[in-house]
Amino acid sequence: MNKVHLIISILLLFQSQKIFADSEKSLRWKARARVIVEKYLGDDWGVKLFGERERVYILPEIPMIDNDARSTEVYDKKYVEKIKLKEDLNLKLNIAYVSELYEVIKERKGAGSEVGNWINVMDQGGSREGVYRALVLDRDYQGMENYDKPVSDAGAKFAYDFSKRFAAMEVKQETLSRVNFYSVKRLVTEKALEIIDAFESQDDLFSWYAIMSMEFAEKYKYAFKNEVRQNEDYDYHINWAEQVPRQHLKSEVIVKIHRILNTLQKVQ
C-alpha cells in the first residue's frame, strides 16, 4: 500500500469511528491531519475529507501582564520543554537563527566569530530569547535607539494594531510616531514575548500564534522571504507550533515583527 492509500485509509478509519467530535483535542487532530492530506493529495481531498474551511478565527483571551517594573511574575514561571531536536538539526537551525538576528536587528551580516560566539552560548544552555535580548541591549543597539530616526507612519500603525489586537494594550498611534524606530521594534517584540510567557493554556498560545502568523502572511507577505512565513493557513501554523520547541516559536515571533517593521520603515 503506497503512502497516499495509507493516508486515506487512516483518515477514513478515524472518521468512521467518529473520532472527529467537537472536543478541542479532536479538532486539533483534525487540523493536523488536514495539513498532511493537503500537502500530499491537494486541497480537493482536504475538502472531501474534512469539508470546506471555516475562515472565522477567534483570538483567545490575552493574558494580563503586571505593569509593575519590579514584578518578575512572568519570568518566574518555569516552562519545561518537552520537544527535543536532534543535535545536528538544532545546530543548523541555531546558526540560521543567529545569522538572521544580525540581519533584522543590526541590519548587517553577522561575522563568523560573532555568530560562533552566540552558538557557543546556546550550546551551554543559553536560549534563543536570551540571545535576542542581549543583542538589543548592547551598546550598538542602544546607540541606534539614540538616533533621530522616528518610526514611519506605516510602522507606527502596525505597532498600534499589533499592541491592541495581540497584546490587549492600546497606545496612541500619534505617540508611537514620535518614538525612535529601533525602540519601537524592541518594545513591541518584548511585549509579544511577555504575552507568550503569560499564557496559562498551551492551546491558547498556539491559537494566538497561528492567528497572528496567518494575519501577518495576509497583510505583510512581501516582508517575508520563505514560504513558511508567507503561508496564510491557520491549521498550518498550529501544526508547526505544536512540533517545535517553545524557543523556536518565540524566535519566529521575534523575526517576524522585526522583518515587518524593517519593511514598513521604508514606506513613508
NUTORTI-171257 format. One record per residue (C-alpha): residue number from 1; x, y, z. Coordinates in nm, 2 decimals, always signed. Layout:
<pts>
<pt><num>NUM</num><xx>X</xx><yy>Y</yy><zz>Z</zz></pt>
...
</pts>
This chain:
<pts>
<pt><num>1</num><xx>+0.00</xx><yy>+0.00</yy><zz>+0.00</zz></pt>
<pt><num>2</num><xx>+0.15</xx><yy>+0.33</yy><zz>-0.10</zz></pt>
<pt><num>3</num><xx>+0.17</xx><yy>+0.65</yy><zz>+0.11</zz></pt>
<pt><num>4</num><xx>-0.14</xx><yy>+0.81</yy><zz>-0.05</zz></pt>
<pt><num>5</num><xx>-0.36</xx><yy>+0.50</yy><zz>+0.01</zz></pt>
<pt><num>6</num><xx>-0.23</xx><yy>+0.46</yy><zz>+0.36</zz></pt>
<pt><num>7</num><xx>-0.32</xx><yy>+0.83</yy><zz>+0.45</zz></pt>
<pt><num>8</num><xx>-0.67</xx><yy>+0.79</yy><zz>+0.31</zz></pt>
<pt><num>9</num><xx>-0.73</xx><yy>+0.46</yy><zz>+0.48</zz></pt>
<pt><num>10</num><xx>-0.62</xx><yy>+0.60</yy><zz>+0.82</zz></pt>
<pt><num>11</num><xx>-0.83</xx><yy>+0.92</yy><zz>+0.79</zz></pt>
<pt><num>12</num><xx>-1.14</xx><yy>+0.73</yy><zz>+0.67</zz></pt>
<pt><num>13</num><xx>-1.10</xx><yy>+0.49</yy><zz>+0.97</zz></pt>
<pt><num>14</num><xx>-1.09</xx><yy>+0.78</yy><zz>+1.21</zz></pt>
<pt><num>15</num><xx>-1.39</xx><yy>+0.93</yy><zz>+1.05</zz></pt>
<pt><num>16</num><xx>-1.59</xx><yy>+0.61</yy><zz>+1.06</zz></pt>
<pt><num>17</num><xx>-1.52</xx><yy>+0.57</yy><zz>+1.43</zz></pt>
<pt><num>18</num><xx>-1.64</xx><yy>+0.93</yy><zz>+1.49</zz></pt>
<pt><num>19</num><xx>-1.31</xx><yy>+1.04</yy><zz>+1.63</zz></pt>
<pt><num>20</num><xx>-1.38</xx><yy>+1.39</yy><zz>+1.49</zz></pt>
<pt><num>21</num><xx>-1.61</xx><yy>+1.50</yy><zz>+1.77</zz></pt>
<pt><num>22</num><xx>-1.63</xx><yy>+1.86</yy><zz>+1.87</zz></pt>
<pt><num>23</num><xx>-1.37</xx><yy>+1.83</yy><zz>+2.15</zz></pt>
<pt><num>24</num><xx>-1.07</xx><yy>+2.06</yy><zz>+2.14</zz></pt>
<pt><num>25</num><xx>-0.84</xx><yy>+1.76</yy><zz>+2.12</zz></pt>
<pt><num>26</num><xx>-1.02</xx><yy>+1.61</yy><zz>+1.83</zz></pt>
<pt><num>27</num><xx>-1.04</xx><yy>+1.93</yy><zz>+1.64</zz></pt>
<pt><num>28</num><xx>-0.67</xx><yy>+1.98</yy><zz>+1.68</zz></pt>
<pt><num>29</num><xx>-0.60</xx><yy>+1.63</yy><zz>+1.55</zz></pt>
<pt><num>30</num><xx>-0.83</xx><yy>+1.71</yy><zz>+1.25</zz></pt>
<pt><num>31</num><xx>-0.63</xx><yy>+2.03</yy><zz>+1.18</zz></pt>
<pt><num>32</num><xx>-0.30</xx><yy>+1.84</yy><zz>+1.18</zz></pt>
<pt><num>33</num><xx>-0.44</xx><yy>+1.56</yy><zz>+0.96</zz></pt>
<pt><num>34</num><xx>-0.58</xx><yy>+1.81</yy><zz>+0.71</zz></pt>
<pt><num>35</num><xx>-0.23</xx><yy>+1.97</yy><zz>+0.67</zz></pt>
<pt><num>36</num><xx>-0.09</xx><yy>+1.62</yy><zz>+0.58</zz></pt>
<pt><num>37</num><xx>-0.37</xx><yy>+1.54</yy><zz>+0.34</zz></pt>
<pt><num>38</num><xx>-0.35</xx><yy>+1.87</yy><zz>+0.16</zz></pt>
<pt><num>39</num><xx>+0.03</xx><yy>+1.85</yy><zz>+0.14</zz></pt>
<pt><num>40</num><xx>+0.03</xx><yy>+1.51</yy><zz>-0.03</zz></pt>
<pt><num>41</num><xx>-0.31</xx><yy>+1.50</yy><zz>-0.20</zz></pt>
<pt><num>42</num><xx>-0.41</xx><yy>+1.86</yy><zz>-0.26</zz></pt>
<pt><num>43</num><xx>-0.68</xx><yy>+2.09</yy><zz>-0.14</zz></pt>
<pt><num>44</num><xx>-0.96</xx><yy>+1.90</yy><zz>-0.31</zz></pt>
<pt><num>45</num><xx>-0.90</xx><yy>+1.60</yy><zz>-0.09</zz></pt>
<pt><num>46</num><xx>-0.89</xx><yy>+1.82</yy><zz>+0.21</zz></pt>
<pt><num>47</num><xx>-1.24</xx><yy>+1.94</yy><zz>+0.12</zz></pt>
<pt><num>48</num><xx>-1.37</xx><yy>+1.59</yy><zz>+0.05</zz></pt>
<pt><num>49</num><xx>-1.25</xx><yy>+1.45</yy><zz>+0.38</zz></pt>
<pt><num>50</num><xx>-1.29</xx><yy>+1.75</yy><zz>+0.61</zz></pt>
<pt><num>51</num><xx>-1.54</xx><yy>+1.98</yy><zz>+0.44</zz></pt>
<pt><num>52</num><xx>-1.50</xx><yy>+2.35</yy><zz>+0.35</zz></pt>
<pt><num>53</num><xx>-1.27</xx><yy>+2.56</yy><zz>+0.57</zz></pt>
<pt><num>54</num><xx>-1.43</xx><yy>+2.80</yy><zz>+0.81</zz></pt>
<pt><num>55</num><xx>-1.25</xx><yy>+3.13</yy><zz>+0.79</zz></pt>
<pt><num>56</num><xx>-1.35</xx><yy>+3.26</yy><zz>+1.13</zz></pt>
<pt><num>57</num><xx>-1.09</xx><yy>+3.25</yy><zz>+1.40</zz></pt>
<pt><num>58</num><xx>-1.13</xx><yy>+3.40</yy><zz>+1.74</zz></pt>
<pt><num>59</num><xx>-0.83</xx><yy>+3.51</yy><zz>+1.94</zz></pt>
<pt><num>60</num><xx>-0.81</xx><yy>+3.36</yy><zz>+2.29</zz></pt>
<pt><num>61</num><xx>-0.83</xx><yy>+3.60</yy><zz>+2.58</zz></pt>
<pt><num>62</num><xx>-0.50</xx><yy>+3.79</yy><zz>+2.60</zz></pt>
<pt><num>63</num><xx>-0.34</xx><yy>+3.73</yy><zz>+2.95</zz></pt>
<pt><num>64</num><xx>-0.28</xx><yy>+4.04</yy><zz>+3.15</zz></pt>
<pt><num>65</num><xx>+0.08</xx><yy>+4.15</yy><zz>+3.22</zz></pt>
<pt><num>66</num><xx>+0.18</xx><yy>+4.31</yy><zz>+3.55</zz></pt>
<pt><num>67</num><xx>+0.30</xx><yy>+4.66</yy><zz>+3.46</zz></pt>
<pt><num>68</num><xx>+0.50</xx><yy>+4.69</yy><zz>+3.78</zz></pt>
<pt><num>69</num><xx>+0.85</xx><yy>+4.72</yy><zz>+3.66</zz></pt>
<pt><num>70</num><xx>+0.97</xx><yy>+4.53</yy><zz>+3.97</zz></pt>
<pt><num>71</num><xx>+0.75</xx><yy>+4.23</yy><zz>+3.91</zz></pt>
<pt><num>72</num><xx>+0.91</xx><yy>+3.91</yy><zz>+3.80</zz></pt>
<pt><num>73</num><xx>+0.59</xx><yy>+3.71</yy><zz>+3.78</zz></pt>
<pt><num>74</num><xx>+0.63</xx><yy>+3.63</yy><zz>+3.41</zz></pt>
<pt><num>75</num><xx>+0.99</xx><yy>+3.54</yy><zz>+3.43</zz></pt>
<pt><num>76</num><xx>+0.94</xx><yy>+3.33</yy><zz>+3.74</zz></pt>
<pt><num>77</num><xx>+0.72</xx><yy>+3.08</yy><zz>+3.55</zz></pt>
<pt><num>78</num><xx>+0.93</xx><yy>+2.78</yy><zz>+3.47</zz></pt>
<pt><num>79</num><xx>+0.84</xx><yy>+2.62</yy><zz>+3.13</zz></pt>
<pt><num>80</num><xx>+0.95</xx><yy>+2.26</yy><zz>+3.10</zz></pt>
<pt><num>81</num><xx>+1.05</xx><yy>+2.19</yy><zz>+2.74</zz></pt>
<pt><num>82</num><xx>+0.92</xx><yy>+1.85</yy><zz>+2.61</zz></pt>
<pt><num>83</num><xx>+1.03</xx><yy>+1.87</yy><zz>+2.25</zz></pt>
<pt><num>84</num><xx>+1.39</xx><yy>+1.80</yy><zz>+2.18</zz></pt>
<pt><num>85</num><xx>+1.55</xx><yy>+1.82</yy><zz>+1.83</zz></pt>
<pt><num>86</num><xx>+1.85</xx><yy>+1.62</yy><zz>+1.71</zz></pt>
<pt><num>87</num><xx>+2.18</xx><yy>+1.79</yy><zz>+1.78</zz></pt>
<pt><num>88</num><xx>+2.28</xx><yy>+1.83</yy><zz>+1.42</zz></pt>
<pt><num>89</num><xx>+1.94</xx><yy>+1.98</yy><zz>+1.32</zz></pt>
<pt><num>90</num><xx>+1.94</xx><yy>+2.20</yy><zz>+1.63</zz></pt>
<pt><num>91</num><xx>+2.28</xx><yy>+2.34</yy><zz>+1.54</zz></pt>
<pt><num>92</num><xx>+2.19</xx><yy>+2.41</yy><zz>+1.18</zz></pt>
<pt><num>93</num><xx>+1.87</xx><yy>+2.59</yy><zz>+1.29</zz></pt>
<pt><num>94</num><xx>+2.05</xx><yy>+2.79</yy><zz>+1.56</zz></pt>
<pt><num>95</num><xx>+2.31</xx><yy>+2.91</yy><zz>+1.31</zz></pt>
<pt><num>96</num><xx>+2.04</xx><yy>+3.02</yy><zz>+1.07</zz></pt>
<pt><num>97</num><xx>+1.86</xx><yy>+3.20</yy><zz>+1.36</zz></pt>
<pt><num>98</num><xx>+2.16</xx><yy>+3.39</yy><zz>+1.49</zz></pt>
<pt><num>99</num><xx>+2.26</xx><yy>+3.49</yy><zz>+1.14</zz></pt>
<pt><num>100</num><xx>+1.90</xx><yy>+3.62</yy><zz>+1.07</zz></pt>
<pt><num>101</num><xx>+1.90</xx><yy>+3.81</yy><zz>+1.40</zz></pt>
<pt><num>102</num><xx>+2.20</xx><yy>+4.02</yy><zz>+1.29</zz></pt>
<pt><num>103</num><xx>+2.02</xx><yy>+4.09</yy><zz>+0.96</zz></pt>
<pt><num>104</num><xx>+1.70</xx><yy>+4.21</yy><zz>+1.12</zz></pt>
<pt><num>105</num><xx>+1.84</xx><yy>+4.37</yy><zz>+1.43</zz></pt>
<pt><num>106</num><xx>+2.18</xx><yy>+4.50</yy><zz>+1.33</zz></pt>
<pt><num>107</num><xx>+2.09</xx><yy>+4.55</yy><zz>+0.97</zz></pt>
<pt><num>108</num><xx>+2.41</xx><yy>+4.37</yy><zz>+0.86</zz></pt>
<pt><num>109</num><xx>+2.55</xx><yy>+4.02</yy><zz>+0.83</zz></pt>
<pt><num>110</num><xx>+2.70</xx><yy>+3.87</yy><zz>+1.15</zz></pt>
<pt><num>111</num><xx>+3.07</xx><yy>+3.80</yy><zz>+1.13</zz></pt>
<pt><num>112</num><xx>+3.16</xx><yy>+3.43</yy><zz>+1.16</zz></pt>
<pt><num>113</num><xx>+3.31</xx><yy>+3.49</yy><zz>+1.51</zz></pt>
<pt><num>114</num><xx>+3.00</xx><yy>+3.68</yy><zz>+1.63</zz></pt>
<pt><num>115</num><xx>+2.77</xx><yy>+3.40</yy><zz>+1.52</zz></pt>
<pt><num>116</num><xx>+3.00</xx><yy>+3.14</yy><zz>+1.66</zz></pt>
<pt><num>117</num><xx>+3.02</xx><yy>+3.31</yy><zz>+2.00</zz></pt>
<pt><num>118</num><xx>+2.64</xx><yy>+3.30</yy><zz>+2.03</zz></pt>
<pt><num>119</num><xx>+2.62</xx><yy>+2.94</yy><zz>+1.92</zz></pt>
<pt><num>120</num><xx>+2.86</xx><yy>+2.86</yy><zz>+2.20</zz></pt>
<pt><num>121</num><xx>+2.64</xx><yy>+3.04</yy><zz>+2.44</zz></pt>
<pt><num>122</num><xx>+2.34</xx><yy>+2.84</yy><zz>+2.32</zz></pt>
<pt><num>123</num><xx>+2.53</xx><yy>+2.52</yy><zz>+2.34</zz></pt>
<pt><num>124</num><xx>+2.60</xx><yy>+2.59</yy><zz>+2.71</zz></pt>
<pt><num>125</num><xx>+2.23</xx><yy>+2.64</yy><zz>+2.78</zz></pt>
<pt><num>126</num><xx>+2.15</xx><yy>+2.99</yy><zz>+2.66</zz></pt>
<pt><num>127</num><xx>+1.81</xx><yy>+3.04</yy><zz>+2.50</zz></pt>
<pt><num>128</num><xx>+1.71</xx><yy>+3.20</yy><zz>+2.17</zz></pt>
<pt><num>129</num><xx>+1.52</xx><yy>+3.47</yy><zz>+2.35</zz></pt>
<pt><num>130</num><xx>+1.83</xx><yy>+3.53</yy><zz>+2.57</zz></pt>
<pt><num>131</num><xx>+2.05</xx><yy>+3.59</yy><zz>+2.26</zz></pt>
<pt><num>132</num><xx>+1.78</xx><yy>+3.83</yy><zz>+2.12</zz></pt>
<pt><num>133</num><xx>+1.76</xx><yy>+4.03</yy><zz>+2.44</zz></pt>
<pt><num>134</num><xx>+2.14</xx><yy>+4.05</yy><zz>+2.46</zz></pt>
<pt><num>135</num><xx>+2.16</xx><yy>+4.20</yy><zz>+2.11</zz></pt>
<pt><num>136</num><xx>+1.90</xx><yy>+4.46</yy><zz>+2.17</zz></pt>
<pt><num>137</num><xx>+2.05</xx><yy>+4.57</yy><zz>+2.50</zz></pt>
<pt><num>138</num><xx>+2.41</xx><yy>+4.60</yy><zz>+2.39</zz></pt>
<pt><num>139</num><xx>+2.59</xx><yy>+4.93</yy><zz>+2.32</zz></pt>
<pt><num>140</num><xx>+2.54</xx><yy>+4.92</yy><zz>+1.95</zz></pt>
<pt><num>141</num><xx>+2.17</xx><yy>+4.89</yy><zz>+1.97</zz></pt>
<pt><num>142</num><xx>+2.14</xx><yy>+5.15</yy><zz>+2.25</zz></pt>
<pt><num>143</num><xx>+2.33</xx><yy>+5.38</yy><zz>+2.02</zz></pt>
<pt><num>144</num><xx>+2.08</xx><yy>+5.31</yy><zz>+1.74</zz></pt>
<pt><num>145</num><xx>+1.80</xx><yy>+5.39</yy><zz>+1.98</zz></pt>
<pt><num>146</num><xx>+1.96</xx><yy>+5.74</yy><zz>+2.02</zz></pt>
<pt><num>147</num><xx>+1.94</xx><yy>+5.81</yy><zz>+1.65</zz></pt>
<pt><num>148</num><xx>+1.70</xx><yy>+6.08</yy><zz>+1.53</zz></pt>
<pt><num>149</num><xx>+1.50</xx><yy>+5.82</yy><zz>+1.34</zz></pt>
<pt><num>150</num><xx>+1.13</xx><yy>+5.81</yy><zz>+1.42</zz></pt>
<pt><num>151</num><xx>+0.93</xx><yy>+5.51</yy><zz>+1.31</zz></pt>
<pt><num>152</num><xx>+0.74</xx><yy>+5.56</yy><zz>+0.98</zz></pt>
<pt><num>153</num><xx>+0.37</xx><yy>+5.62</yy><zz>+0.98</zz></pt>
<pt><num>154</num><xx>+0.32</xx><yy>+5.27</yy><zz>+0.84</zz></pt>
<pt><num>155</num><xx>+0.53</xx><yy>+5.12</yy><zz>+1.12</zz></pt>
<pt><num>156</num><xx>+0.35</xx><yy>+5.32</yy><zz>+1.39</zz></pt>
<pt><num>157</num><xx>+0.02</xx><yy>+5.18</yy><zz>+1.26</zz></pt>
<pt><num>158</num><xx>+0.15</xx><yy>+4.83</yy><zz>+1.27</zz></pt>
<pt><num>159</num><xx>+0.28</xx><yy>+4.87</yy><zz>+1.62</zz></pt>
<pt><num>160</num><xx>-0.06</xx><yy>+5.02</yy><zz>+1.73</zz></pt>
<pt><num>161</num><xx>-0.26</xx><yy>+4.75</yy><zz>+1.56</zz></pt>
<pt><num>162</num><xx>-0.04</xx><yy>+4.47</yy><zz>+1.70</zz></pt>
<pt><num>163</num><xx>-0.04</xx><yy>+4.60</yy><zz>+2.05</zz></pt>
<pt><num>164</num><xx>-0.41</xx><yy>+4.64</yy><zz>+2.06</zz></pt>
<pt><num>165</num><xx>-0.50</xx><yy>+4.31</yy><zz>+1.90</zz></pt>
<pt><num>166</num><xx>-0.23</xx><yy>+4.07</yy><zz>+2.02</zz></pt>
<pt><num>167</num><xx>-0.12</xx><yy>+4.23</yy><zz>+2.35</zz></pt>
<pt><num>168</num><xx>-0.45</xx><yy>+4.39</yy><zz>+2.46</zz></pt>
<pt><num>169</num><xx>-0.26</xx><yy>+4.72</yy><zz>+2.51</zz></pt>
<pt><num>170</num><xx>-0.36</xx><yy>+5.05</yy><zz>+2.35</zz></pt>
<pt><num>171</num><xx>-0.11</xx><yy>+5.31</yy><zz>+2.28</zz></pt>
<pt><num>172</num><xx>-0.19</xx><yy>+5.62</yy><zz>+2.07</zz></pt>
<pt><num>173</num><xx>-0.06</xx><yy>+5.60</yy><zz>+1.72</zz></pt>
<pt><num>174</num><xx>+0.04</xx><yy>+5.96</yy><zz>+1.73</zz></pt>
<pt><num>175</num><xx>+0.26</xx><yy>+5.89</yy><zz>+2.03</zz></pt>
<pt><num>176</num><xx>+0.43</xx><yy>+5.59</yy><zz>+1.86</zz></pt>
<pt><num>177</num><xx>+0.50</xx><yy>+5.81</yy><zz>+1.56</zz></pt>
<pt><num>178</num><xx>+0.74</xx><yy>+6.02</yy><zz>+1.77</zz></pt>
<pt><num>179</num><xx>+0.93</xx><yy>+5.72</yy><zz>+1.91</zz></pt>
<pt><num>180</num><xx>+1.26</xx><yy>+5.60</yy><zz>+1.77</zz></pt>
<pt><num>181</num><xx>+1.23</xx><yy>+5.33</yy><zz>+1.51</zz></pt>
<pt><num>182</num><xx>+1.46</xx><yy>+5.09</yy><zz>+1.69</zz></pt>
<pt><num>183</num><xx>+1.29</xx><yy>+5.15</yy><zz>+2.02</zz></pt>
<pt><num>184</num><xx>+0.96</xx><yy>+5.06</yy><zz>+1.87</zz></pt>
<pt><num>185</num><xx>+1.09</xx><yy>+4.73</yy><zz>+1.73</zz></pt>
<pt><num>186</num><xx>+1.24</xx><yy>+4.64</yy><zz>+2.07</zz></pt>
<pt><num>187</num><xx>+0.93</xx><yy>+4.74</yy><zz>+2.28</zz></pt>
<pt><num>188</num><xx>+0.68</xx><yy>+4.57</yy><zz>+2.05</zz></pt>
<pt><num>189</num><xx>+0.88</xx><yy>+4.25</yy><zz>+2.05</zz></pt>
<pt><num>190</num><xx>+0.94</xx><yy>+4.25</yy><zz>+2.42</zz></pt>
<pt><num>191</num><xx>+0.57</xx><yy>+4.28</yy><zz>+2.48</zz></pt>
<pt><num>192</num><xx>+0.50</xx><yy>+3.99</yy><zz>+2.25</zz></pt>
<pt><num>193</num><xx>+0.75</xx><yy>+3.77</yy><zz>+2.44</zz></pt>
<pt><num>194</num><xx>+0.59</xx><yy>+3.86</yy><zz>+2.77</zz></pt>
<pt><num>195</num><xx>+0.25</xx><yy>+3.76</yy><zz>+2.63</zz></pt>
<pt><num>196</num><xx>+0.38</xx><yy>+3.43</yy><zz>+2.52</zz></pt>
<pt><num>197</num><xx>+0.52</xx><yy>+3.36</yy><zz>+2.87</zz></pt>
<pt><num>198</num><xx>+0.19</xx><yy>+3.47</yy><zz>+3.03</zz></pt>
<pt><num>199</num><xx>-0.04</xx><yy>+3.22</yy><zz>+2.86</zz></pt>
<pt><num>200</num><xx>-0.16</xx><yy>+2.95</yy><zz>+3.10</zz></pt>
<pt><num>201</num><xx>-0.30</xx><yy>+2.73</yy><zz>+2.83</zz></pt>
<pt><num>202</num><xx>-0.07</xx><yy>+2.59</yy><zz>+2.56</zz></pt>
<pt><num>203</num><xx>-0.37</xx><yy>+2.56</yy><zz>+2.32</zz></pt>
<pt><num>204</num><xx>-0.45</xx><yy>+2.93</yy><zz>+2.37</zz></pt>
<pt><num>205</num><xx>-0.09</xx><yy>+3.02</yy><zz>+2.30</zz></pt>
<pt><num>206</num><xx>-0.08</xx><yy>+2.81</yy><zz>+1.98</zz></pt>
<pt><num>207</num><xx>-0.41</xx><yy>+2.97</yy><zz>+1.86</zz></pt>
<pt><num>208</num><xx>-0.27</xx><yy>+3.32</yy><zz>+1.94</zz></pt>
<pt><num>209</num><xx>+0.04</xx><yy>+3.24</yy><zz>+1.74</zz></pt>
<pt><num>210</num><xx>-0.14</xx><yy>+3.08</yy><zz>+1.45</zz></pt>
<pt><num>211</num><xx>-0.39</xx><yy>+3.37</yy><zz>+1.41</zz></pt>
<pt><num>212</num><xx>-0.10</xx><yy>+3.62</yy><zz>+1.43</zz></pt>
<pt><num>213</num><xx>+0.11</xx><yy>+3.43</yy><zz>+1.18</zz></pt>
<pt><num>214</num><xx>-0.19</xx><yy>+3.39</yy><zz>+0.94</zz></pt>
<pt><num>215</num><xx>-0.28</xx><yy>+3.77</yy><zz>+0.96</zz></pt>
<pt><num>216</num><xx>+0.09</xx><yy>+3.86</yy><zz>+0.91</zz></pt>
<pt><num>217</num><xx>+0.10</xx><yy>+3.65</yy><zz>+0.60</zz></pt>
<pt><num>218</num><xx>-0.22</xx><yy>+3.80</yy><zz>+0.47</zz></pt>
<pt><num>219</num><xx>-0.12</xx><yy>+4.16</yy><zz>+0.53</zz></pt>
<pt><num>220</num><xx>+0.26</xx><yy>+4.16</yy><zz>+0.50</zz></pt>
<pt><num>221</num><xx>+0.36</xx><yy>+3.87</yy><zz>+0.28</zz></pt>
<pt><num>222</num><xx>+0.60</xx><yy>+4.09</yy><zz>+0.10</zz></pt>
<pt><num>223</num><xx>+0.81</xx><yy>+4.13</yy><zz>+0.42</zz></pt>
<pt><num>224</num><xx>+0.90</xx><yy>+3.76</yy><zz>+0.42</zz></pt>
<pt><num>225</num><xx>+1.13</xx><yy>+3.55</yy><zz>+0.21</zz></pt>
<pt><num>226</num><xx>+1.03</xx><yy>+3.20</yy><zz>+0.29</zz></pt>
<pt><num>227</num><xx>+0.71</xx><yy>+3.01</yy><zz>+0.22</zz></pt>
<pt><num>228</num><xx>+0.65</xx><yy>+2.91</yy><zz>+0.59</zz></pt>
<pt><num>229</num><xx>+0.61</xx><yy>+3.27</yy><zz>+0.69</zz></pt>
<pt><num>230</num><xx>+0.41</xx><yy>+3.35</yy><zz>+0.38</zz></pt>
<pt><num>231</num><xx>+0.16</xx><yy>+3.07</yy><zz>+0.45</zz></pt>
<pt><num>232</num><xx>-0.19</xx><yy>+3.21</yy><zz>+0.52</zz></pt>
<pt><num>233</num><xx>-0.33</xx><yy>+2.89</yy><zz>+0.66</zz></pt>
<pt><num>234</num><xx>-0.43</xx><yy>+2.88</yy><zz>+1.03</zz></pt>
<pt><num>235</num><xx>-0.40</xx><yy>+2.50</yy><zz>+1.05</zz></pt>
<pt><num>236</num><xx>-0.05</xx><yy>+2.51</yy><zz>+0.90</zz></pt>
<pt><num>237</num><xx>+0.07</xx><yy>+2.74</yy><zz>+1.18</zz></pt>
<pt><num>238</num><xx>-0.10</xx><yy>+2.54</yy><zz>+1.45</zz></pt>
<pt><num>239</num><xx>+0.06</xx><yy>+2.23</yy><zz>+1.32</zz></pt>
<pt><num>240</num><xx>+0.40</xx><yy>+2.39</yy><zz>+1.31</zz></pt>
<pt><num>241</num><xx>+0.38</xx><yy>+2.54</yy><zz>+1.66</zz></pt>
<pt><num>242</num><xx>+0.29</xx><yy>+2.20</yy><zz>+1.81</zz></pt>
<pt><num>243</num><xx>+0.60</xx><yy>+2.04</yy><zz>+1.67</zz></pt>
<pt><num>244</num><xx>+0.88</xx><yy>+2.28</yy><zz>+1.77</zz></pt>
<pt><num>245</num><xx>+1.04</xx><yy>+2.38</yy><zz>+2.10</zz></pt>
<pt><num>246</num><xx>+0.89</xx><yy>+2.69</yy><zz>+2.26</zz></pt>
<pt><num>247</num><xx>+1.20</xx><yy>+2.89</yy><zz>+2.20</zz></pt>
<pt><num>248</num><xx>+1.16</xx><yy>+2.83</yy><zz>+1.82</zz></pt>
<pt><num>249</num><xx>+0.81</xx><yy>+2.97</yy><zz>+1.84</zz></pt>
<pt><num>250</num><xx>+0.95</xx><yy>+3.28</yy><zz>+2.03</zz></pt>
<pt><num>251</num><xx>+1.22</xx><yy>+3.32</yy><zz>+1.77</zz></pt>
<pt><num>252</num><xx>+0.97</xx><yy>+3.32</yy><zz>+1.49</zz></pt>
<pt><num>253</num><xx>+0.77</xx><yy>+3.60</yy><zz>+1.66</zz></pt>
<pt><num>254</num><xx>+1.09</xx><yy>+3.80</yy><zz>+1.71</zz></pt>
<pt><num>255</num><xx>+1.20</xx><yy>+3.77</yy><zz>+1.35</zz></pt>
<pt><num>256</num><xx>+0.85</xx><yy>+3.83</yy><zz>+1.20</zz></pt>
<pt><num>257</num><xx>+0.80</xx><yy>+4.15</yy><zz>+1.40</zz></pt>
<pt><num>258</num><xx>+1.14</xx><yy>+4.29</yy><zz>+1.31</zz></pt>
<pt><num>259</num><xx>+1.11</xx><yy>+4.20</yy><zz>+0.94</zz></pt>
<pt><num>260</num><xx>+0.77</xx><yy>+4.36</yy><zz>+0.92</zz></pt>
<pt><num>261</num><xx>+0.88</xx><yy>+4.68</yy><zz>+1.09</zz></pt>
<pt><num>262</num><xx>+1.20</xx><yy>+4.69</yy><zz>+0.88</zz></pt>
<pt><num>263</num><xx>+1.00</xx><yy>+4.67</yy><zz>+0.57</zz></pt>
<pt><num>264</num><xx>+0.74</xx><yy>+4.93</yy><zz>+0.68</zz></pt>
<pt><num>265</num><xx>+1.01</xx><yy>+5.17</yy><zz>+0.77</zz></pt>
<pt><num>266</num><xx>+1.08</xx><yy>+5.21</yy><zz>+0.40</zz></pt>
<pt><num>267</num><xx>+0.72</xx><yy>+5.31</yy><zz>+0.34</zz></pt>
<pt><num>268</num><xx>+0.68</xx><yy>+5.68</yy><zz>+0.40</zz></pt>
</pts>
